[in-house]
Amino acid sequence: MTAVLFHFPFDPGSRSARLALGEARIAVEETGVRPWEADCPVRDLNPSGMPPVLQTAHQGRPLTLCEANAIMGWVEDQQKTPLLMPADAGERAEVRRLTTWFDRRFTDEVNAVLLHERMEKPLLRLGPPEAQGLREGRAALREHLVMLEGLLGERDWLAGRRMSQADLVAAAHVSVLDYFGEVAWKSYPLLKTWYMRLKSRPCFRPLLADRFQGLAPAPHYADLDF
């Protein structure tokens, strides 16, 4: 059966799954969904009602994988040699620490505030962004970007010597914020170089083509050398 990925283009988790599938060169049929709508098909596939959801098959039987962690783990399980998880146990632990960091702290402190103001309010027609929310979200974002800049001052990639799930998850989150022009790249030169390397990979091309209805991306969004 043809694998189908249900995703919302500006959901960081959906982007993480798309990047992992693209990096592994696993062909899928992408179906965009709007999870806030009552007839969203994901509601019947995932108890949380949230994308991404991958429908595929395992040993001839249908298999439904719900949300980014399950999909990225499945992608890794398909490989004969490690692709997005390091062979070193210490670096694998660091990958898991960083992906959990983004799933929890970054999501709670940055996305739940800043993306709520910039993305969710227009989608749900909740009115214009509030200045206080923007200030709080941007302050939290700066703290996280400083942390990432520090890691890249010590390592080739976020978790160690090679690109991993941690880099794809971080890039998924950062790319959504970059679309809205929320990343002051001049303040984070190491992070900018890291992001340029990721943007140049084939798996990133579909993300750079995404467009948010009614709002053009930041001018540099799709530029590989910005």
ChimeraX attribute file (.defattr): number of C-alpha atoms within 10 A of each C-alpha:
attribute: neighborCount
match mode: 1-to-1
recipient: residues
	/A:1	10
	/A:2	10
	/A:3	17
	/A:4	16
	/A:5	26
	/A:6	27
	/A:7	26
	/A:8	19
	/A:9	24
	/A:10	20
	/A:11	18
	/A:12	28
	/A:13	24
	/A:14	25
	/A:15	26
	/A:16	26
	/A:17	29
	/A:18	28
	/A:19	26
	/A:20	26
	/A:21	20
	/A:22	19
	/A:23	17
	/A:24	16
	/A:25	12
	/A:26	12
	/A:27	12
	/A:28	17
	/A:29	12
	/A:30	15
	/A:31	15
	/A:32	15
	/A:33	19
	/A:34	17
	/A:35	19
	/A:36	13
	/A:37	10
	/A:38	8
	/A:39	11
	/A:40	17
	/A:41	18
	/A:42	21
	/A:43	16
	/A:44	10
	/A:45	18
	/A:46	16
	/A:47	9
	/A:48	11
	/A:49	17
	/A:50	24
	/A:51	29
	/A:52	31
	/A:53	25
	/A:54	27
	/A:55	19
	/A:56	17
	/A:57	14
	/A:58	9
	/A:59	6
	/A:60	8
	/A:61	9
	/A:62	11
	/A:63	13
	/A:64	19
	/A:65	20
	/A:66	21
	/A:67	22
	/A:68	23
	/A:69	19
	/A:70	15
	/A:71	25
	/A:72	21
	/A:73	16
	/A:74	15
	/A:75	20
	/A:76	18
	/A:77	12
	/A:78	12
	/A:79	11
	/A:80	7
	/A:81	11
	/A:82	12
	/A:83	19
	/A:84	23
	/A:85	21
	/A:86	21
	/A:87	12
	/A:88	10
	/A:89	10
	/A:90	11
	/A:91	18
	/A:92	18
	/A:93	13
	/A:94	16
	/A:95	24
	/A:96	14
	/A:97	14
	/A:98	19
	/A:99	19
	/A:100	16
	/A:101	16
	/A:102	22
	/A:103	18
	/A:104	11
	/A:105	14
	/A:106	19
	/A:107	17
	/A:108	15
	/A:109	18
	/A:110	24
	/A:111	25
	/A:112	15
	/A:113	21
	/A:114	27
	/A:115	22
	/A:116	19
	/A:117	21
	/A:118	19
	/A:119	18
	/A:120	17
	/A:121	15
	/A:122	16
	/A:123	15
	/A:124	11
	/A:125	8
	/A:126	11
	/A:127	11
	/A:128	10
	/A:129	17
	/A:130	12
	/A:131	10
	/A:132	11
	/A:133	17
	/A:134	19
	/A:135	13
	/A:136	14
	/A:137	22
	/A:138	19
	/A:139	14
	/A:140	19
	/A:141	22
	/A:142	17
	/A:143	12
	/A:144	18
	/A:145	18
	/A:146	14
	/A:147	11
	/A:148	17
	/A:149	18
	/A:150	15
	/A:151	17
	/A:152	19
	/A:153	12
	/A:154	11
	/A:155	12
	/A:156	13
	/A:157	17
	/A:158	27
	/A:159	27
	/A:160	20
	/A:161	12
	/A:162	16
	/A:163	18
	/A:164	21
	/A:165	27
	/A:166	26
	/A:167	21
	/A:168	27
	/A:169	28
	/A:170	21
	/A:171	22
	/A:172	25
	/A:173	23
	/A:174	18
	/A:175	23
	/A:176	25
	/A:177	23
	/A:178	20
	/A:179	22
	/A:180	19
	/A:181	15
	/A:182	20
	/A:183	20
	/A:184	12
	/A:185	16
	/A:186	9
	/A:187	13
	/A:188	16
	/A:189	13
	/A:190	17
	/A:191	22
	/A:192	18
	/A:193	15
	/A:194	17
	/A:195	20
	/A:196	15
	/A:197	12
	/A:198	18
	/A:199	21
	/A:200	13
	/A:201	13
	/A:202	12
	/A:203	19
	/A:204	22
	/A:205	15
	/A:206	13
	/A:207	19
	/A:208	17
	/A:209	11
	/A:210	15
	/A:211	13
	/A:212	13
	/A:213	8
	/A:214	8
	/A:215	11
	/A:216	12
	/A:217	19
	/A:218	14
	/A:219	12
	/A:220	12
	/A:221	19
	/A:222	18
	/A:223	11
	/A:224	15
	/A:225	12
	/A:226	11
